[in-house]
Amino acid sequence: MAEHPRGAWRAWSERLDTFVGAEALFSRLYGDREVAIWLDSAQQAYGMGRFSIMGSPEGQRDHVIEHAAAGIVRIDGHVAGSDIWDVLADRVDAHPIEPRTDLPFVGGYVGSIGYGAKAIGRARGASPDAQLVHLSRFVVLDHVEWRIHVVAVGPDEDAQDARAWIAATSERILAVRDAEAADGGATREFDAPRRDTDGDSPHVAPADRTDPAPAAASVTRDQYVRDLATVRTWLATGDSYEACYTYTLRFPFDGDALDAYRRLRRTNAAPYAAFLRLPGREILSCSPERFLTVTSAGWAETKPIKGTARRVADPPADAEAARALAADPKTRSENLMIVDLLRNDLGRISAPGTVTVPSLMAVESYATVHQLVTSVRSELLPRDAVGVRAAEALFPPGSMTGAPKKRTVELLDELEAEPRGVYSGVIGLFSRCGSVDLSVVIRTAVVSGGEVSIGTGGAITYDSDPDAEADETVAKSTPLLRAFGRAHPFA
């Protein structure tokens, strides 16, 4: 891995005034790569999901940062430090690039930071706590203007190579477009971001016609109920006010993870969907939850989700399910506690008086569920690598821990049967222009070593009903299980 002196880089790009189905494009350009990234805006909804980004390491400037569970950060296998946030901040700041209004990403790091990378509580498990791929060559799909940007970044001496790569990649994209047109554009209907987000036309996944085998869970339903009783004692004594208790589903798998992801995105489209092929594992996500977005100008937004209700095929009944979710006292109290936590987290790193809540407990409707969502925004205080440091300050996501965060995380670490791994962490990008866009890792499957693992859970308050909470975890994880032909053992 070559090192380069600190200094500004530049971005070269070509805009193609055409569009290609994202599934076909990723498969043709990157489907056979050992490491490949697809941040997939499979749904355009609620101000999210405009751009998709795909790429793979190209040449000596690209590499993979891994944060091992033992607390060692490596870059392409070489030890680079002990703290993932310090290493990431230093690397992003080393070669800044001016922001561009036509691109959400001008090179940098894309990947996953798992729950185990937290500085509080205990990190457990043998899998890497973070894997981030540096991309200097990539493709951006604009789902609003129906354009494709082919982008290369680097120092001035990269100009000739960058332009040659852009020209070659543009030709490959146009060839994919022509092949898709000849084939009738079969994949396009699944690539058009869904805009029916007002609850009038729910896109409900069809029921399985087979009798799928159940996954194995890290707890039985009886143990889940007993564990929730333990959580209730924390709430009664004031050790916690709300705790997000989780468990893991597992089953063997020897199929194609990309095929499973295609099935998942077609039945459970989400604005923060992603397919990541990383060293030793593949991550399939259909998350609707924004953890943090930071603009290059330093404005931040987080959108915690607290409250989930199944969608139903009958429109009046579906609308009633949304209304009941918005009015539920237990769900509203969950939201208020997490919003207060995030206002506090953002307040510590933001300019005084800039923390606002522009949207409080709004219903957002997705393919299979309604969610209750709040937006919290602020202007961050200026500092080096402000986007990276903001993500560090808010990590792990408050919607996946509870409040108060530190003590609740410690208690959950002791109670939960398995480490969460990728689940409850974040997926997304850290751009060299200073912008950040990250999702919360929910509705996500990890394929590794011939096995699939899926985390699921929910926020527990003193008034929580254990059976209702168990049923909610089934609703959250069933679309993922169906993509692999599996069922939930609690159902």
C-alpha distance (Angstrom), angle and dihedral (degrees) to the residues before:
residue distance angle dihedral
M1 . . .
A2 3.78 . .
E3 3.79 120.7 .
H4 3.79 121.4 -145.9
P5 3.80 132.2 -163.4
R6 3.77 116.8 -98.0
G7 3.77 113.6 -93.4
A8 3.77 145.3 109.0
W9 3.79 121.7 -56.1
R10 3.78 127.2 -164.4
A11 3.80 136.7 -136.7
W12 3.80 125.2 -128.8
S13 3.80 118.6 -167.3
E14 3.77 145.9 167.4
R15 3.80 121.8 -149.6
L16 3.79 116.3 -144.3
D17 3.80 112.4 -158.1
T18 3.77 91.3 -146.8
F19 3.78 138.6 76.7
V20 3.79 136.2 -133.2
G21 3.79 130.4 -167.5
A22 3.81 106.5 -91.1
E23 3.81 93.9 -137.9
A24 3.79 92.7 54.2
L25 3.80 93.0 42.2
F26 3.79 95.4 51.2
S27 3.81 91.9 44.6
R28 3.81 93.4 50.9
L29 3.79 97.6 41.2
Y30 3.79 102.9 34.9
G31 3.81 109.9 4.3
D32 3.81 93.6 107.2
R33 3.83 97.3 42.7
E34 3.81 119.6 114.3
V35 3.82 89.9 -138.9
A36 3.79 119.3 30.3
I37 3.80 137.2 155.4
W38 3.81 129.4 -149.4
L39 3.80 117.1 174.4
D40 3.77 94.6 -172.3
S41 3.78 122.1 -160.6
A42 3.79 91.3 -161.6
Q43 3.80 90.2 165.0
Q44 3.80 131.9 33.2
A45 3.80 106.2 -146.4
Y46 3.81 141.6 145.7
G47 3.80 95.4 -4.0
M48 3.79 92.8 -48.2
G49 3.77 133.9 101.9
R50 3.79 106.4 44.8
F51 3.81 99.2 130.1
S52 3.79 135.8 43.6
I53 3.80 120.7 -163.8
M54 3.79 127.2 -161.3
G55 3.76 132.9 174.3
S56 3.77 149.8 125.5
P57 3.81 134.8 -139.1
E58 3.81 110.1 -76.1
G59 3.79 120.1 -170.8
Q60 3.79 134.1 -31.4
R61 3.81 97.2 -43.5
D62 3.81 92.4 65.1
H63 3.79 124.7 76.0
V64 3.80 145.0 147.3
I65 3.80 124.1 -102.7
E66 3.82 113.1 -153.0
H67 3.77 127.1 -172.8
A68 3.79 107.0 -157.5
A69 3.79 121.3 -147.0
A70 3.81 87.7 -114.3
G71 3.82 89.3 66.3
I72 3.81 99.2 -103.0
V73 3.80 121.7 129.8
R74 3.80 116.1 -149.1
I75 3.80 131.7 -174.2
D76 3.80 109.9 -153.2
G77 3.79 87.6 -22.9
H78 3.82 97.3 -48.4
V79 3.82 118.5 115.8
A80 3.81 109.7 -109.3
G81 3.81 103.7 166.7
S82 3.77 144.2 -54.2
D83 3.82 103.8 -97.4
I84 3.80 120.6 65.0
W85 3.81 93.4 -155.6
D86 3.83 93.9 52.3
V87 3.80 92.4 48.2
L88 3.81 92.6 45.7
A89 3.81 93.8 47.1
D90 3.80 91.6 49.4
R91 3.81 93.4 48.5
V92 3.81 95.0 46.5
D93 3.80 92.2 47.9
A94 3.80 93.9 46.4
H95 3.82 95.7 77.3
P96 3.83 111.4 20.0
I97 3.80 121.1 -168.4
E98 3.80 125.8 -158.0
P99 3.83 112.3 -106.5
R100 3.79 118.6 -107.5
T101 3.78 125.0 -149.7
D102 3.81 92.4 -143.4
L103 3.81 96.1 52.6
P104 3.82 130.7 56.4
F105 3.81 92.2 -161.9
V106 3.81 129.9 35.5
G107 3.78 99.0 -177.0
G108 3.76 130.3 -64.9
Y109 3.78 134.8 107.1
V110 3.80 129.3 -18.5
G111 3.79 126.9 177.5
S112 3.78 145.8 70.4
I113 3.80 135.2 -41.3
G114 3.78 108.2 -167.8
Y115 3.79 129.3 -145.1
G116 3.81 90.0 -104.2
A117 3.81 90.8 68.9
K118 3.79 89.4 74.5
A119 3.78 117.2 120.5
I120 3.81 92.6 -143.0
G121 3.78 126.0 70.7
R122 3.79 122.7 5.7
A123 3.79 126.5 -44.1
R124 3.79 110.3 -141.2
G125 3.79 135.1 178.2
A126 3.79 137.8 55.0
S127 3.82 100.4 -106.3
P128 3.81 120.3 96.6
D129 3.79 112.9 -85.9
A130 3.80 91.2 -144.2
Q131 3.79 138.9 15.5
L132 3.81 119.8 -176.3
V133 3.79 125.9 176.2
H134 3.81 121.3 -149.9
L135 3.80 110.2 -136.1
S136 3.79 122.0 -163.2
R137 3.83 94.1 159.4
F138 3.81 120.2 45.2
V139 3.79 148.2 135.1
V140 3.83 126.6 -117.6
L141 3.81 122.1 -159.5
D142 3.81 116.5 -157.1
H143 3.82 107.1 -153.1
V144 3.81 93.3 -172.0
E145 3.80 101.0 50.7
W146 3.83 93.0 27.5
R147 3.78 93.6 -128.0
I148 3.78 135.6 130.9
H149 3.81 125.1 -139.7
V150 3.80 120.0 -157.7
V151 3.81 107.7 -158.1
A152 3.79 137.9 -171.9
V153 3.81 125.7 177.8
G154 3.78 135.4 -171.3
P155 3.80 144.3 100.4
D156 3.80 121.8 -42.2
E157 3.80 92.1 -93.7
D158 3.83 87.8 64.5
A159 3.81 92.7 64.0
Q160 3.81 98.3 101.7
D161 3.81 94.4 44.6
A162 3.80 91.5 44.0
R163 3.80 93.8 52.8
A164 3.79 91.7 46.4
W165 3.82 91.4 51.6
I166 3.81 91.7 47.4
A167 3.82 91.6 51.1
A168 3.80 93.5 47.8
T169 3.80 93.7 45.6
S170 3.80 92.2 47.0
E171 3.80 89.4 54.8
R172 3.81 90.7 50.8
I173 3.81 91.1 50.2
L174 3.79 92.1 51.0
A175 3.80 89.3 49.3
V176 3.80 90.0 53.5
R177 3.81 89.5 48.8
D178 3.80 91.6 52.0
A179 3.81 92.1 47.4
E180 3.81 90.7 50.0
A181 3.80 91.2 49.1
A182 3.80 90.5 51.0
D183 3.80 88.9 50.2
G184 3.80 92.5 51.3
G185 3.80 95.6 -102.6
A186 3.80 91.0 -83.2
T187 3.79 96.1 174.5
R188 3.79 98.5 44.3
E189 3.79 97.6 91.1
F190 3.78 89.3 63.5
D191 3.79 93.0 47.3
A192 3.80 96.7 54.1
P193 3.82 104.3 97.9
R194 3.80 109.8 -117.2
R195 3.80 112.9 -115.6
D196 3.84 99.5 -179.7
T197 3.80 93.1 105.2
D198 3.79 101.1 137.3
G199 3.80 94.4 86.5
D200 3.82 94.7 -110.4
S201 3.81 96.2 106.7
P202 3.80 109.0 30.6
H203 3.77 116.5 -165.6
V204 3.80 99.9 -141.1
A205 3.79 120.1 -173.2
P206 3.82 111.3 -119.5
A207 3.77 117.8 -109.7
D208 3.79 116.8 -100.7
R209 3.78 113.2 -99.9
T210 3.81 92.0 -159.0
D211 3.79 130.1 71.9
P212 3.82 100.4 -114.0
A213 3.79 121.8 -158.0
P214 3.81 114.6 -111.7
A215 3.79 122.0 -109.7
A216 3.80 119.5 -122.1
A217 3.81 115.6 -106.4
S218 3.80 127.3 -148.4
V219 3.83 87.0 -129.1
T220 3.78 133.7 29.7
R221 3.78 118.8 -122.5
D222 3.82 88.7 -105.9
Q223 3.81 90.9 52.0
Y224 3.79 89.9 47.3
V225 3.82 89.8 56.2
R226 3.82 91.2 47.5
D227 3.80 91.1 49.6
L228 3.78 90.6 51.4
A229 3.81 87.8 54.0
T230 3.81 87.6 55.5
V231 3.81 90.4 49.9
R232 3.79 88.3 51.6
T233 3.82 90.0 59.0
W234 3.83 89.1 57.0
L235 3.78 89.3 52.8
A236 3.80 93.0 46.8
T237 3.82 92.6 52.1
G238 3.82 94.4 43.9
D239 3.82 95.9 -115.0
S240 3.79 86.7 123.9
Y241 3.80 136.1 9.3
E242 3.80 95.4 -160.7
A243 3.81 130.9 4.0
C244 3.82 129.0 -167.2
Y245 3.81 103.0 -141.8
T246 3.83 115.4 -166.1
Y247 3.78 141.2 -178.2
T248 3.82 136.7 -172.6
L249 3.81 133.7 -114.2
R250 3.82 118.8 -155.2
F251 3.80 138.4 -178.2
P252 3.83 137.9 157.2
F253 3.79 118.8 -94.2
D254 3.80 131.8 -178.6
G255 3.79 98.8 166.8
D256 3.80 134.2 99.6
A257 3.81 112.2 -69.8
L258 3.81 92.6 -157.9
D259 3.81 90.7 55.9
A260 3.81 89.2 50.8
Y261 3.80 89.3 50.4
R262 3.80 91.2 52.1
R263 3.80 89.5 54.8
L264 3.79 90.9 47.2
R265 3.82 96.4 51.1
R266 3.81 91.5 48.4
T267 3.80 94.3 55.1
N268 3.80 101.4 30.1
A269 3.80 107.9 29.0
A270 3.81 115.8 -177.8
P271 3.81 136.1 176.7
Y272 3.82 91.7 -121.7
A273 3.77 98.8 44.8
A274 3.81 116.6 144.8
F275 3.78 143.5 177.2
L276 3.80 113.3 -159.7
R277 3.80 122.1 -177.9
L278 3.80 102.9 -165.7
P279 3.80 133.1 166.1
G280 3.81 106.7 -66.6
R281 3.82 97.9 -1.8
E282 3.78 148.9 42.6
I283 3.81 123.0 -137.6
L284 3.82 121.8 -152.4
S285 3.80 114.2 -170.2
C286 3.81 135.9 175.7
S287 3.79 97.3 175.7
P288 3.82 119.1 164.0
E289 3.82 93.4 -172.6
R290 3.78 125.3 100.1
F291 3.80 111.9 -148.0
L292 3.79 96.8 -177.2
T293 3.75 140.4 -22.5
V294 3.81 120.4 -170.9
T295 3.79 123.1 -174.8
S296 3.79 122.4 -142.4
A297 3.82 86.1 -108.0
G298 3.82 91.1 60.0
W299 3.81 103.0 -103.6
A300 3.81 114.3 141.3
E301 3.80 135.0 -162.4
T302 3.79 132.0 -177.1
K303 3.84 124.5 -174.6
P304 3.81 113.3 -164.3
I305 3.79 118.9 -164.8
K306 3.78 118.7 -145.3
G307 3.78 117.6 165.9
T308 3.80 131.1 37.3
A309 3.81 132.7 -162.1
R310 3.80 128.0 179.9
R311 3.78 117.5 -111.3
V312 3.80 118.2 -126.4
A313 3.78 131.0 -154.8
D314 3.82 96.5 -122.1
P315 3.85 106.9 84.8
P316 3.84 98.2 -145.4
A317 3.81 91.5 47.0
D318 3.81 90.1 45.9
A319 3.81 91.1 52.5
E320 3.79 89.9 49.0
A321 3.83 90.5 52.0
A322 3.82 88.8 54.9
R323 3.81 92.5 48.2
A324 3.81 92.0 48.4
L325 3.80 91.0 50.7
A326 3.81 92.3 52.2
A327 3.82 92.0 49.0
D328 3.82 99.0 43.4
P329 3.86 108.5 118.9
K330 3.80 94.6 -150.6
T331 3.81 92.4 51.3
R332 3.80 92.4 46.6
S333 3.80 91.2 51.5
E334 3.85 89.9 51.2
N335 3.79 88.9 53.6
L336 3.79 94.9 48.4
M337 3.81 93.1 52.2
I338 3.80 93.8 49.1
V339 3.81 92.7 44.2
D340 3.80 89.8 53.4
L341 3.80 90.1 49.1
L342 3.81 92.4 51.1
R343 3.79 93.7 44.4
N344 3.79 86.6 55.2
D345 3.82 93.4 46.3
L346 3.81 92.2 49.2
G347 3.81 92.5 41.0
R348 3.81 91.3 62.7
I349 3.82 92.0 59.5
S350 3.82 101.6 30.8
A351 3.78 136.5 86.9
P352 3.83 110.7 -92.2
G353 3.79 114.3 -89.8
T354 3.81 96.0 12.5
V355 3.83 100.0 100.6
T356 3.81 107.7 104.7
V357 3.81 137.7 165.7
P358 3.83 104.7 -141.5
S359 3.81 93.4 172.7
L360 3.82 123.3 30.7
M361 3.82 120.9 -167.1
A362 3.80 99.2 -23.9
V363 3.81 120.5 171.8
E364 3.81 113.9 -117.5
S365 3.81 116.8 -171.5
Y366 3.80 123.0 -149.6
A367 3.78 135.4 174.0
T368 3.79 98.9 -71.2
V369 3.83 106.7 4.8
H370 3.79 145.0 37.6
Q371 3.83 115.5 -131.7
L372 3.80 133.4 -162.7
V373 3.80 107.7 -133.3
T374 3.81 137.1 -178.4
S375 3.83 128.1 -166.0
V376 3.82 121.4 -143.8
R377 3.83 119.4 -173.9
S378 3.81 137.5 -178.7
E379 3.79 145.6 157.4
L380 3.80 109.3 -107.3
L381 3.78 122.1 -132.3
P382 3.82 110.6 -107.2
R383 3.80 116.4 -100.2
D384 3.80 140.2 131.1
A385 3.82 114.6 -62.9
V386 3.80 89.0 0.9
G387 3.80 94.3 177.2
V388 3.79 94.1 51.3
R389 3.80 92.0 46.3
A390 3.80 91.5 48.7
A391 3.81 90.0 54.0
E392 3.79 89.4 48.9
A393 3.81 91.8 50.7
L394 3.81 93.2 52.3
F395 3.82 96.5 40.3
P396 2.97 128.9 146.5
P397 3.80 97.4 39.0
G398 3.79 110.0 -101.2
S399 3.80 91.6 -140.7
M400 3.82 87.4 63.7
T401 3.80 97.9 46.1
G402 3.79 113.2 35.7
A403 3.78 131.6 -140.9
P404 2.94 137.4 -22.7
K405 3.78 84.2 26.5
K406 3.82 103.6 -152.0
R407 3.79 98.6 47.9
T408 3.80 93.8 39.3
V409 3.81 91.7 52.4
E410 3.80 90.5 51.3
L411 3.80 91.6 51.2
L412 3.81 93.4 46.3
D413 3.81 91.7 49.4
E414 3.79 89.2 58.2
L415 3.80 95.8 45.6
E416 3.80 106.2 40.2
A417 3.80 115.3 91.4
E418 3.82 97.3 -136.3
P419 3.80 138.2 21.3
R420 3.80 111.8 -95.2
G421 3.80 96.0 -130.9
V422 3.80 112.2 179.7
Y423 3.82 91.3 -4.4
S424 3.83 115.7 97.1
G425 3.79 91.2 19.0
V426 3.82 127.1 96.3
I427 3.81 138.3 -90.5
G428 3.78 126.0 -162.8
L429 3.79 146.9 68.6
F430 3.79 142.1 -43.6
S431 3.82 107.2 -162.0
R432 3.81 126.5 -155.3
C433 3.81 89.2 -126.4
G434 3.82 88.9 66.0
S435 3.79 98.9 -101.6
V436 3.80 123.0 129.5
D437 3.81 129.9 -167.1
L438 3.80 117.9 -178.9
S439 3.79 136.8 165.6
V440 3.78 129.1 -152.8
V441 3.80 109.8 -108.9
I442 3.79 102.1 -115.5
R443 3.83 128.0 129.2
T444 3.80 87.0 31.7
A445 3.81 136.3 139.5
V446 3.81 126.1 -159.8
V447 3.81 119.2 -154.6
S448 3.79 114.6 -159.9
G449 3.80 136.6 144.4
G450 3.81 95.0 -0.7
E451 3.80 93.0 -52.4
V452 3.79 137.8 98.7
S453 3.81 121.5 -144.4
I454 3.81 124.1 -168.3
G455 3.78 123.8 -175.6
T456 3.77 121.2 -149.8
G457 3.79 137.4 167.4
G458 3.76 145.2 119.0
A459 3.78 146.5 -132.3
I460 3.80 115.6 -78.3
T461 3.80 123.3 -153.1
Y462 3.79 129.7 175.9
D463 3.82 90.7 -94.1
S464 3.81 95.5 49.5
D465 3.79 117.7 129.7
P466 3.85 108.4 -138.0
D467 3.81 95.2 -145.7
A468 3.80 92.2 48.4
E469 3.81 90.4 47.8
A470 3.82 90.7 50.6
D471 3.80 90.7 50.1
E472 3.81 90.2 50.7
T473 3.82 90.8 56.1
V474 3.81 88.1 52.4
A475 3.81 91.1 52.6
K476 3.80 91.6 50.0
S477 3.80 97.0 49.1
T478 3.82 102.7 35.4
P479 3.86 96.4 84.3
L480 3.80 89.4 54.9
L481 3.79 92.6 46.8
R482 3.81 91.3 49.7
A483 3.80 90.9 54.8
F484 3.81 86.3 63.5
G485 3.81 95.8 38.4
R486 3.81 93.7 -107.8
A487 3.80 136.2 126.3
H488 3.79 134.3 -143.0
P489 3.82 115.1 -101.3
F490 3.83 91.5 -140.4
A491 3.82 93.8 55.9
